[in-house]
Structures are given as C-alpha cells and as structure tokens.
C-alpha cells in the first residue's frame, strides 16, 4: 500500500497491549481524517489492513496479504480487518492526513470505498470475539481445489 505518511498519531502499538475499541472510538469522535493500519501475522504470513477516515467517518478499507498479489477492497476488506482486530499478534499504526491527502487516497483507490456509512456501534458488533485465521485468506478457489473437496482426484479409470 502506497500512502502519504501524514502525521503519526500511534506508532507500532502492540495489539496485545491495545484497546482497539478505544482507538476506534477516538477516531470516530475526534472528526479524524487519516488512516489506521493493522499488521498481523497468521498462518498465511503477514497481512495488512487499512481503514480510511474522513472527518470521523469511515470511508474505505483495503486488505492485503503480503504473500498474495491482489488487494481486497471495500466491504470484504472491512470484514477481514475487523477479524484482524481480534488477533493478539500484530501492531497498529494511526496516521493523520490532510483533507486533500485523504481525497487523493480515495481517488487512486476508488474501489476501497464502502457502500454505506458505518457507525461505531455497527463496527463494534462486527468484530469477532475470536480471531479466525482462515478468514485472512483471499485466494479464489481453483478448479483443482474444488475437485479435491469433492473427492474427485485420484480416481482411476477402469
């Protein structure tokens, strides 16, 4: 993710020592413009999620697993990021941006925009109680994966 650095508010705060709900509450009520980045390590490697705020309102989300080529954007990214909040293995960074910088991020990553405006209460309800590593996977199933699931591989013809 290529982003303007902005002004650092939180730097490398350990998830295990952080109250993520408190941080989210502050971002919503302080008319914050900028982004929160969460970096976690799971069975599929390191992943990074970004939540973009404009004037205290959540506007967009990007999720990226370092081992994969494509980013997940928008609603699906938001779900993966909220799952990451339940992890204890990771760090959080928060950077403040100017209004123009935030608008540029959205202009370059239009698909990161969320389809609706989420309240803080809605986000709190969507954060799982337990971190699910499987939900960090973003790869699409291949035909081979589907055949394996159906038990159709390894069958011999007679």
DRENROPA-320696 format. One line per 4 residues: their letters; for each residue x, y, z of N, C-alpha, C, CB. Coordinates in nm, 2 decimals. Glycine has a CB too. Layout:
<rs>
A = X Y Z X Y Z X Y Z X Y Z | ...
</rs>
This chain:
<rs>
XXXX = 0.08 -0.12 0.00 0.00 0.00 0.00 0.09 0.12 0.00 -0.10 0.00 0.12 | 0.07 0.21 -0.10 0.14 0.33 -0.11 0.05 0.44 -0.06 0.20 0.36 -0.25 | 0.09 0.50 0.05 0.01 0.61 0.11 0.09 0.72 0.15 -0.07 0.55 0.23 | 0.03 0.84 0.16 0.11 0.95 0.22 0.13 0.93 0.37 0.03 1.09 0.20
XXXX = 0.25 0.96 0.41 0.28 0.93 0.55 0.20 1.01 0.65 0.43 0.97 0.58 | 0.17 1.13 0.63 0.09 1.21 0.72 0.16 1.23 0.85 -0.04 1.15 0.74 | 0.09 1.27 0.95 0.14 1.29 1.09 0.11 1.16 1.17 0.08 1.41 1.15 | 0.21 1.10 1.23 0.20 0.98 1.31 0.13 1.01 1.44 0.34 0.92 1.34
XXXX = 0.02 0.94 1.47 -0.05 0.96 1.60 -0.02 0.84 1.69 -0.21 0.96 1.57 | -0.03 0.72 1.63 0.01 0.59 1.71 0.11 0.52 1.62 -0.12 0.50 1.73 | 0.22 0.47 1.68 0.32 0.41 1.61 0.36 0.27 1.67 0.45 0.49 1.60 | 0.33 0.17 1.59 0.37 0.03 1.63 0.32 -0.01 1.76 0.52 0.01 1.62
XXXX = 0.19 0.02 1.79 0.13 -0.02 1.92 0.10 -0.17 1.91 0.00 0.06 1.95 | 0.14 -0.25 2.00 0.11 -0.39 2.00 -0.04 -0.42 2.03 0.20 -0.47 2.11 | -0.09 -0.51 1.95 -0.24 -0.54 1.96 -0.26 -0.60 2.10 -0.28 -0.64 1.86 | -0.17 -0.68 2.15 -0.19 -0.74 2.28 -0.20 -0.64 2.40 -0.08 -0.84 2.31
XXXX = -0.15 -0.52 2.37 -0.14 -0.42 2.48 -0.23 -0.30 2.44 0.00 -0.37 2.50 | -0.32 -0.32 2.34 -0.40 -0.21 2.29 -0.55 -0.23 2.30 -0.37 -0.18 2.14 | -0.62 -0.13 2.34 -0.77 -0.14 2.34 -0.82 -0.09 2.21 -0.83 -0.06 2.47 | -0.84 -0.17 2.11 -0.88 -0.13 1.98 -1.01 -0.05 1.98 -0.89 -0.25 1.89
XXXX = -1.10 -0.09 2.07 -1.23 -0.02 2.07 -1.21 0.12 2.12 -1.33 -0.09 2.17 | -1.12 0.15 2.21 -1.09 0.28 2.25 -1.03 0.37 2.13 -0.99 0.28 2.37 | -0.94 0.30 2.06 -0.88 0.37 1.95 -0.99 0.41 1.84 -0.77 0.29 1.88 | -1.07 0.31 1.81 -1.18 0.34 1.71 -1.28 0.44 1.76 -1.26 0.21 1.69
XXXX = -1.31 0.44 1.89 -1.40 0.54 1.94 -1.34 0.68 1.92 -1.42 0.52 2.09 | -1.21 0.70 1.95 -1.14 0.83 1.93 -1.14 0.87 1.79 -1.00 0.82 1.99 | -1.12 0.77 1.70 -1.11 0.81 1.55 -1.25 0.86 1.50 -1.07 0.69 1.47 | -1.36 0.80 1.56 -1.49 0.84 1.52 -1.53 0.97 1.58 -1.59 0.73 1.56
XXXX = -1.50 1.00 1.70 -1.55 1.12 1.77 -1.46 1.24 1.76 -1.57 1.09 1.92 | -1.34 1.22 1.72 -1.25 1.34 1.70 -1.25 1.40 1.56 -1.11 1.30 1.74 | -1.35 1.37 1.49 -1.35 1.41 1.35 -1.22 1.39 1.28 -1.39 1.56 1.33 | -1.17 1.27 1.30 -1.03 1.23 1.25 -1.03 1.21 1.10 -0.99 1.10 1.32
XXXX = -0.93 1.26 1.03 -0.90 1.24 0.89 -0.77 1.17 0.88 -0.91 1.37 0.80 | -0.76 1.05 0.83 -0.64 0.98 0.82 -0.67 0.83 0.81 -0.55 1.01 0.94 | -0.57 0.75 0.85 -0.59 0.61 0.84 -0.53 0.53 0.96 -0.53 0.56 0.71 | -0.59 0.41 0.98 -0.54 0.32 1.08 -0.49 0.20 1.00 -0.66 0.27 1.18
XXXX = -0.37 0.15 1.03 -0.32 0.03 0.96 -0.30 -0.07 1.07 -0.19 0.06 0.89 | -0.35 -0.19 1.05 -0.33 -0.31 1.13 -0.24 -0.41 1.06 -0.46 -0.37 1.19 | -0.14 -0.45 1.12 -0.05 -0.55 1.06 -0.05 -0.68 1.15 0.10 -0.50 1.04 | -0.08 -0.79 1.10 -0.09 -0.91 1.18 -0.01 -1.03 1.11 -0.24 -0.96 1.20
XXXX = 0.02 -1.13 1.19 0.09 -1.24 1.13 0.00 -1.37 1.16 0.23 -1.26 1.19 | -0.03 -1.44 1.06 -0.11 -1.56 1.07 -0.05 -1.67 1.00 -0.26 -1.54 1.02 | -0.13 -1.78 0.98 -0.07 -1.90 0.91 -0.04 -1.87 0.77 -0.17 -2.02 0.92 | -0.10 -1.77 0.71 -0.07 -1.74 0.57 0.03 -1.63 0.55 -0.20 -1.70 0.50
XXXX = 0.10 -1.60 0.66 0.20 -1.49 0.65 0.15 -1.36 0.71 0.24 -1.47 0.51 | 0.21 -1.25 0.67 0.18 -1.12 0.72 0.07 -1.06 0.64 0.31 -1.03 0.72 | -0.03 -1.00 0.70 -0.13 -0.93 0.63 -0.14 -0.79 0.69 -0.27 -1.00 0.64 | -0.20 -0.70 0.61 -0.21 -0.56 0.65 -0.35 -0.51 0.61 -0.10 -0.47 0.58
XXXX = -0.41 -0.44 0.70 -0.54 -0.38 0.67 -0.54 -0.23 0.69 -0.65 -0.45 0.75 | -0.61 -0.16 0.61 -0.62 -0.01 0.63 -0.76 0.03 0.63 -0.54 0.06 0.51 | -0.79 0.12 0.73 -0.92 0.18 0.74 -0.90 0.33 0.72 -0.99 0.16 0.87 | -0.97 0.39 0.62 -0.95 0.53 0.59 -1.07 0.61 0.65 -0.94 0.55 0.43
XXXX = -1.04 0.72 0.72 -1.14 0.80 0.78 -1.13 0.94 0.72 -1.12 0.81 0.93 | -1.25 1.00 0.71 -1.26 1.14 0.67 -1.36 1.21 0.77 -1.30 1.16 0.52 | -1.31 1.31 0.84 -1.39 1.38 0.93 -1.47 1.29 1.03 -1.49 1.47 0.86 | -1.40 1.19 1.08 -1.46 1.10 1.18 -1.55 1.00 1.12 -1.53 1.18 1.28
XXXX = -1.55 0.98 0.99 -1.64 0.89 0.92 -1.56 0.79 0.85 -1.74 0.96 0.83 | -1.59 0.66 0.86 -1.52 0.55 0.79 -1.55 0.55 0.65 -1.54 0.41 0.86 | -1.46 0.57 0.56 -1.48 0.59 0.42 -1.44 0.47 0.33 -1.42 0.71 0.36 | -1.33 0.40 0.37 -1.28 0.29 0.29 -1.20 0.19 0.36 -1.20 0.35 0.18
XXXX = -1.17 0.08 0.29 -1.09 -0.03 0.35 -1.01 -0.10 0.24 -1.18 -0.13 0.43 | -0.89 -0.14 0.28 -0.80 -0.22 0.19 -0.74 -0.33 0.28 -0.69 -0.13 0.12 | -0.74 -0.45 0.23 -0.67 -0.56 0.30 -0.58 -0.63 0.20 -0.78 -0.66 0.36 | -0.46 -0.66 0.25 -0.36 -0.72 0.17 -0.28 -0.83 0.25 -0.26 -0.61 0.12
XXXX = -0.27 -0.95 0.19 -0.19 -1.05 0.24 -0.06 -1.04 0.16 -0.25 -1.19 0.24 | 0.05 -1.02 0.23 0.18 -1.00 0.17 0.22 -1.11 0.06 0.29 -0.98 0.27 | 0.17 -1.23 0.09 0.21 -1.34 0.00 0.12 -1.35 -0.12 0.19 -1.47 0.08 | 0.02 -1.26 -0.13 -0.07 -1.27 -0.25 -0.06 -1.14 -0.33 -0.22 -1.28 -0.20
XXXX = -0.10 -1.15 -0.45 -0.07 -1.04 -0.55 -0.18 -0.93 -0.54 -0.06 -1.09 -0.68 | -0.30 -0.97 -0.51 -0.41 -0.87 -0.53 -0.46 -0.82 -0.39 -0.52 -0.92 -0.61 | -0.50 -0.70 -0.39 -0.56 -0.64 -0.26 -0.71 -0.67 -0.26 -0.54 -0.49 -0.26 | -0.77 -0.68 -0.14 -0.91 -0.69 -0.13 -0.96 -0.55 -0.09 -0.95 -0.80 -0.02
XXXX = -1.07 -0.51 -0.15 -1.11 -0.37 -0.13 -1.25 -0.36 -0.08 -1.09 -0.29 -0.25 | -1.29 -0.25 -0.01 -1.43 -0.23 0.03 -1.48 -0.32 0.14 -1.52 -0.24 -0.09 | -1.60 -0.36 0.12 -1.67 -0.44 0.23 -1.60 -0.57 0.27 -1.81 -0.48 0.18 | -1.55 -0.64 0.17 -1.48 -0.77 0.20 -1.35 -0.73 0.28 -1.44 -0.84 0.07
XXXX = -1.28 -0.63 0.25 -1.16 -0.58 0.32 -1.20 -0.55 0.46 -1.09 -0.47 0.25 | -1.31 -0.48 0.48 -1.36 -0.44 0.62 -1.38 -0.56 0.70 -1.49 -0.35 0.61 | -1.44 -0.66 0.65 -1.47 -0.78 0.73 -1.33 -0.85 0.77 -1.55 -0.89 0.64 | -1.24 -0.85 0.68 -1.11 -0.91 0.71 -1.03 -0.83 0.82 -1.02 -0.93 0.59
XXXX = -1.04 -0.70 0.81 -0.97 -0.61 0.90 -1.04 -0.62 1.04 -0.98 -0.46 0.85 | -1.17 -0.63 1.05 -1.23 -0.64 1.18 -1.20 -0.77 1.24 -1.39 -0.63 1.16 | -1.18 -0.88 1.16 -1.13 -1.01 1.21 -0.99 -0.99 1.27 -1.13 -1.11 1.10 | -0.91 -0.91 1.20 -0.77 -0.89 1.25 -0.77 -0.82 1.38 -0.69 -0.81 1.14
XXXX = -0.87 -0.74 1.41 -0.87 -0.67 1.54 -0.88 -0.77 1.66 -0.99 -0.58 1.55 | -0.93 -0.90 1.63 -0.94 -1.00 1.74 -0.81 -1.07 1.76 -1.05 -1.10 1.70 | -0.71 -1.05 1.67 -0.58 -1.12 1.69 -0.50 -1.05 1.80 -0.50 -1.11 1.55 | -0.41 -1.12 1.86 -0.32 -1.07 1.96 -0.18 -1.06 1.90 -0.32 -1.16 2.08
XXXX = -0.15 -1.10 1.78 -0.02 -1.10 1.72 -0.02 -0.99 1.61 0.01 -1.24 1.66 | 0.01 -0.87 1.65 0.02 -0.77 1.55 0.04 -0.63 1.61 -0.10 -0.76 1.46 | 0.04 -0.53 1.52 0.06 -0.39 1.56 -0.04 -0.30 1.49 0.21 -0.35 1.53 | -0.05 -0.18 1.55 -0.14 -0.08 1.49 -0.07 0.05 1.47 -0.27 -0.06 1.59
XXXX = -0.09 0.11 1.36 -0.04 0.25 1.34 -0.16 0.34 1.30 0.07 0.25 1.22 | -0.15 0.46 1.34 -0.25 0.56 1.31 -0.18 0.68 1.26 -0.35 0.59 1.43 | -0.22 0.73 1.14 -0.16 0.85 1.08 -0.27 0.95 1.04 -0.08 0.81 0.96 | -0.25 1.07 1.07 -0.34 1.18 1.03 -0.30 1.23 0.90 -0.34 1.29 1.14
XXXX = -0.41 1.26 0.82 -0.39 1.32 0.68 -0.46 1.45 0.67 -0.43 1.22 0.57 | -0.42 1.53 0.57 -0.50 1.65 0.54 -0.62 1.60 0.46 -0.41 1.75 0.46 | -0.71 1.69 0.45 -0.83 1.66 0.37 -0.80 1.62 0.23 -0.93 1.78 0.37 | -0.70 1.70 0.17 -0.66 1.67 0.03 -0.59 1.54 0.02 -0.56 1.79 -0.02
XXXX = -0.50 1.50 0.11 -0.44 1.37 0.11 -0.54 1.26 0.11 -0.33 1.36 0.22 | -0.64 1.27 0.20 -0.74 1.16 0.21 -0.82 1.15 0.08 -0.83 1.19 0.33 | -0.85 1.26 0.02 -0.92 1.26 -0.11 -0.84 1.20 -0.22 -0.96 1.40 -0.15 | -0.71 1.22 -0.22 -0.62 1.16 -0.31 -0.61 1.01 -0.30 -0.48 1.22 -0.30
XXXX = -0.61 0.96 -0.17 -0.61 0.81 -0.15 -0.73 0.75 -0.21 -0.60 0.78 0.00 | -0.85 0.81 -0.19 -0.97 0.76 -0.24 -0.97 0.77 -0.40 -1.10 0.84 -0.19 | -0.92 0.88 -0.45 -0.92 0.89 -0.60 -0.83 0.78 -0.66 -0.86 1.03 -0.63 | -0.72 0.75 -0.60 -0.63 0.64 -0.66 -0.69 0.50 -0.63 -0.50 0.66 -0.60
XXXX = -0.76 0.48 -0.53 -0.82 0.35 -0.49 -0.97 0.36 -0.48 -0.75 0.30 -0.36 | -1.04 0.40 -0.58 -1.18 0.42 -0.58 -1.26 0.30 -0.52 -1.23 0.45 -0.72 | -1.22 0.18 -0.55 -1.29 0.06 -0.51 -1.28 0.03 -0.36 -1.24 -0.06 -0.59 | -1.19 0.10 -0.29 -1.18 0.08 -0.15 -1.30 0.14 -0.07 -1.05 0.15 -0.10
XXXX = -1.38 0.23 -0.14 -1.49 0.30 -0.07 -1.59 0.20 -0.03 -1.55 0.40 -0.17 | -1.65 0.22 0.09 -1.75 0.14 0.14 -1.89 0.18 0.09 -1.75 0.15 0.30 | -1.98 0.08 0.07 -2.11 0.11 0.01 -2.20 0.18 0.10 -2.17 -0.02 -0.03 | -2.17 0.18 0.23 -2.26 0.25 0.33 -2.17 0.31 0.44 -2.36 0.16 0.39
XXXX = -2.23 0.40 0.51 -2.16 0.46 0.62 -2.19 0.38 0.75 -2.20 0.61 0.65 | -2.08 0.33 0.81 -2.09 0.25 0.93 -2.08 0.34 1.06 -1.99 0.14 0.93 | -2.16 0.31 1.16 -2.15 0.37 1.29 -2.05 0.30 1.37 -2.29 0.38 1.36 | -2.00 0.36 1.47 -1.91 0.29 1.56 -1.97 0.17 1.62 -1.86 0.39 1.67
XXXX = -2.10 0.18 1.66 -2.17 0.07 1.72 -2.18 -0.05 1.62 -2.31 0.11 1.76 | -2.20 -0.02 1.50 -2.21 -0.13 1.39 -2.07 -0.20 1.38 -2.25 -0.08 1.26 | -1.96 -0.13 1.38 -1.83 -0.19 1.37 -1.80 -0.27 1.50 -1.72 -0.08 1.36 | -1.83 -0.22 1.61 -1.81 -0.29 1.74 -1.88 -0.43 1.73 -1.85 -0.21 1.86
XXXX = -2.00 -0.43 1.68 -2.08 -0.56 1.67 -2.02 -0.65 1.57 -2.22 -0.53 1.64 | -1.95 -0.60 1.47 -1.89 -0.69 1.37 -1.76 -0.75 1.40 -1.88 -0.61 1.24 | -1.69 -0.70 1.51 -1.56 -0.75 1.55 -1.58 -0.88 1.61 -1.48 -0.65 1.64 | -1.52 -0.99 1.56 -1.54 -1.12 1.62 -1.47 -1.13 1.76 -1.49 -1.23 1.53
XXXX = -1.52 -1.22 1.84 -1.46 -1.24 1.97 -1.33 -1.32 1.96 -1.56 -1.31 2.07 | -1.32 -1.40 1.86 -1.20 -1.48 1.84 -1.15 -1.46 1.70 -1.23 -1.63 1.87 | -1.02 -1.45 1.69 -0.95 -1.43 1.56 -0.96 -1.56 1.48 -0.81 -1.39 1.58 | -1.01 -1.55 1.35 -1.01 -1.67 1.26 -0.91 -1.65 1.15 -1.16 -1.68 1.20
XXXX = -0.81 -1.73 1.16 -0.70 -1.72 1.06 -0.75 -1.76 0.92 -0.59 -1.81 1.09 | -0.85 -1.84 0.91 -0.89 -1.88 0.77 -0.95 -1.76 0.70 -1.00 -1.99 0.79 | -1.01 -1.67 0.77 -1.07 -1.55 0.70 -0.97 -1.46 0.64 -1.17 -1.48 0.79 | -0.84 -1.47 0.68 -0.75 -1.39 0.62 -0.71 -1.43 0.48 -0.62 -1.38 0.71
XXXX = -0.75 -1.55 0.44 -0.72 -1.60 0.30 -0.80 -1.52 0.20 -0.74 -1.75 0.29 | -0.74 -1.48 0.09 -0.81 -1.40 -0.01 -0.80 -1.47 -0.15 -0.75 -1.26 -0.02 | -0.73 -1.58 -0.15 -0.72 -1.65 -0.28 -0.86 -1.71 -0.32 -0.61 -1.76 -0.27 | -0.88 -1.71 -0.45 -1.00 -1.77 -0.51 -0.97 -1.92 -0.52 -1.04 -1.71 -0.64
XXXX = -1.08 -2.00 -0.51 -1.06 -2.14 -0.52 -1.03 -2.18 -0.67 -1.18 -2.22 -0.47 | -0.94 -2.27 -0.69 -0.91 -2.31 -0.82 -0.99 -2.43 -0.85 -0.75 -2.34 -0.84 | -1.00 -2.47 -0.98 -1.07 -2.59 -1.02 -1.01 -2.71 -0.94 -1.07 -2.61 -1.17 | -0.88 -2.72 -0.93 -0.81 -2.83 -0.86 -0.86 -2.83 -0.71 -0.66 -2.81 -0.87
XXXX = -0.87 -2.72 -0.65 -0.92 -2.71 -0.51 -1.06 -2.77 -0.50 -0.92 -2.57 -0.45 | -1.15 -2.73 -0.59 -1.29 -2.78 -0.59 -1.29 -2.93 -0.61 -1.37 -2.71 -0.70 | -1.21 -2.98 -0.71 -1.21 -3.13 -0.73 -1.16 -3.20 -0.61 -1.12 -3.16 -0.85 | -1.06 -3.15 -0.54 -1.01 -3.21 -0.42 -1.12 -3.22 -0.31 -0.89 -3.14 -0.36
XXXX = -1.19 -3.11 -0.29 -1.30 -3.11 -0.20 -1.41 -3.21 -0.23 -1.36 -2.97 -0.19 | -1.44 -3.23 -0.35 -1.54 -3.32 -0.39 -1.49 -3.47 -0.40 -1.59 -3.28 -0.53 | -1.36 -3.49 -0.37 -1.30 -3.62 -0.37 -1.29 -3.68 -0.51 -1.39 -3.71 -0.28 | -1.28 -3.60 -0.61 -1.27 -3.65 -0.75 -1.13 -3.66 -0.80 -1.35 -3.56 -0.84
XXXX = -1.03 -3.63 -0.72 -0.90 -3.65 -0.76 -0.85 -3.79 -0.72 -0.80 -3.54 -0.71 | -0.76 -3.85 -0.79 -0.70 -3.98 -0.75 -0.79 -4.09 -0.79 -0.68 -3.98 -0.61 | -0.90 -4.07 -0.86 -0.99 -4.18 -0.91 -0.93 -4.24 -1.03 -1.13 -4.13 -0.93 | -0.92 -4.37 -1.03 -0.86 -4.43 -1.15 -0.97 -4.48 -1.24 -0.77 -4.55 -1.11
XX = -0.94 -4.48 -1.37 -1.04 -4.53 -1.47 -1.02 -4.68 -1.48 -1.03 -4.46 -1.61 | -1.13 -4.75 -1.51 -1.12 -4.90 -1.52 -1.15 -4.93 -1.67 -1.22 -4.97 -1.43
</rs>
